[in-house]
Amino acid sequence: MVTDGFGPVEFQLVLLRRMADHQPALVEDALRTLGASHADLREANRRWQAWGHGRHGPRGERRYRMALDEPEAEETRRVGDLTFRALRWPVPLWPSLRFEVLCAPRGGATWNEWLIRAPGAAGPALRTTEDLKPWSCTVDEVARAFAPAEPMEGDAPSRWRLGFTDPEDGAARVAHFTWGLLQYVD
């Protein structure tokens, strides 16, 4: 049900728009792969924002279904007393990842949207901070590899940070993520 000329390619451009702040060279490569320009990136982002903030635009999970069609997988999850749905879509730029949306069981209000490793896909071996390369791993993978990692507030929507201790020198580090994908470590 991709509509109004806004589909998976345009959605990937929306993801790239936020990532361009931290990894412009990787975004340039991705734009070439998609056959898109910076103007295409800005227009896709403008339309996505208008959809999300306009009075008559689709909300919640409906917005993702309209842009990406039916999810590849949909499951109900439970954490404590909280029951929610997880929807996953493939993302061609990152074949081993999926875009996951966590949403309310009724009404489809979204609670979280990010990239995760595809079920069954092997993630990178993460043993040292040298292994933490931009766009190589997700929030969950870094949190597991460098436990106990401390979730920290991001500096913008769609951004997360994890504090952890470097296993080699004991220094405090912070991993920065956009849409759940590692951008850099400081």
N, C-alpha and C positions, 0 to 999 in steps of 0.2 A: 504494500500500500504506500510505496514511496510517492510523495505528492509534491506538486508545485516545483518540480525541478530540484528538490532538496532530497538527496539520498545519501548512500554510504560515502561517496567521494567527498561531498560537501561536509558531512559529519566529521570525517577525518581532518578536513581543513580546520574545523572548529577546534579539534583537539590540538592540532599543530599551532594554532594561534597563541594559545597560552604557553606552549613549549618554546616558542620563538624567543621569549624573554630570556631563557637560560641556555638554549642550545641552537643558536641561529644556523650554524653550519649543518647540523643534522636536519633541521627543518628545510634548508635549501635542498638537500639531497632528496628529502621526502617529496617536496614540491615537484622536483624533476620526475620522480617516479610516478607521481599522480598526473603529470602533464599539466600542472596548475601554476599560476602566477601568484605574486603577493596580492595583487588586486582580487584574484579569485578567493584567496584566503580571507581577506578583509570583508568581502561581500558575503561569503558563507557565514562568517562570524556575526556580521550585522543582521543577517536574516535569522540566524539561530537566536540571537538576543531579542529581536523583535517578536519572534514566535513565543519566547518565554515570558516576555513582559507585556505583550499586547493584551488588550481586553478580551479579544476573541481567539487568541492563539491557544494551541493545545497545551495542556498541563500534564505534569507527572509522567507516568509511564506512556500515556498516549502520544506524547511528544516524541519519544524514542521509537515507538512503533511506527509512527508516521514517517520518520526519517530513515529507519533501518529495516522496516517490515517486521515480520514475525520473528521473535527470538529463536536462536538455535536451540536454546534450552531454557526451561522454566521450572523452578522447583520451590517448594515451601520449606522454609527453615525455621528453627525455633532456638532461641537463646534465652534461657531462663523462662520468664513468663511472656516474652515477646515472640510473636509469630509474624513472619514477613515472607515476602516472595523475592526470589533472586532470578533475574532475567539476564541472559547472556547472548551477545552477538559476536560474530567474527569481525575482525578488523584487518583488512588486507595488508595494510602497511606493516603490521606486526602479526604474522601468521600464527605464532605460538601464543598469542595473547587473545583475550576476549574482553569486550566491554561489558561490564556487569553493572546492573542497576538494581539496588535494593529498594523495595517499595512496600507500602502498606498493603495488608491483605485485601482490603476493600477500598475502592476509590483510586488506587494507584498512585497516591502521593509518594514521591521519591525521597529517600532518606540518604542515599549515597550512590555516587556514580563514579566508576573508575575502571582502569585496566587491571586485569588479573591474568595469571598464567592459565592457559587452556587446560582443562582436565586431560591428564595423560601426557602433556607436553613437558619435556625436561627443562628445568630452569638452570641457570648458571650455578657453578660451584662457588659459593661465597664463603671464603675463609678469612680473608684479610680485607682491609679497606682498598687495597690495590685491585681487588676483584670487582669493586663497585664502579662499573663503567656506565656512563650515561646511556639511558634507554635499554639497559641490560636486565633490569630486575624490577620487581614490584614492591609495594609497601610490605605486604605479607612476607615475601621472601627475605627481605632485609630484617624484619622484626624477628623471624625465626632464626636466621643465621647469626644474629648479634644479640640474642636474648641475654638479659632482659632489656629490650629497647623501650624507650619512653615516648609514647605518642605526644606530639606537641602541636599547638595550633599553627595552621598554615598562614601565610601572609596575604592570601586572596582565595576566593572561591576556587575550587578544583585543585587546591594545593594542600599538601600534607608535609609534615616534618617528623622525623624520628630521631631522638637522641639515643646514642649508644656509646659504649666504651670500646675503643680500638683494642683488639686483643693483642696486638704486637707491642704497643707502647703505653697502654693504659690511659691514653688521652681521650677526653670527651670529644665526640664528633656529632655532627648533625647531618642527616641525609635529607635532601629536599626532593620532593616528588610533585609532578603535575599530572593530573588525571591518573594518579596511582603509579606512574612510571618514573623511575629514578632520573633526576636531572643532574645533580651534583652532590658532593659531600664536602662539608667544611668543618 
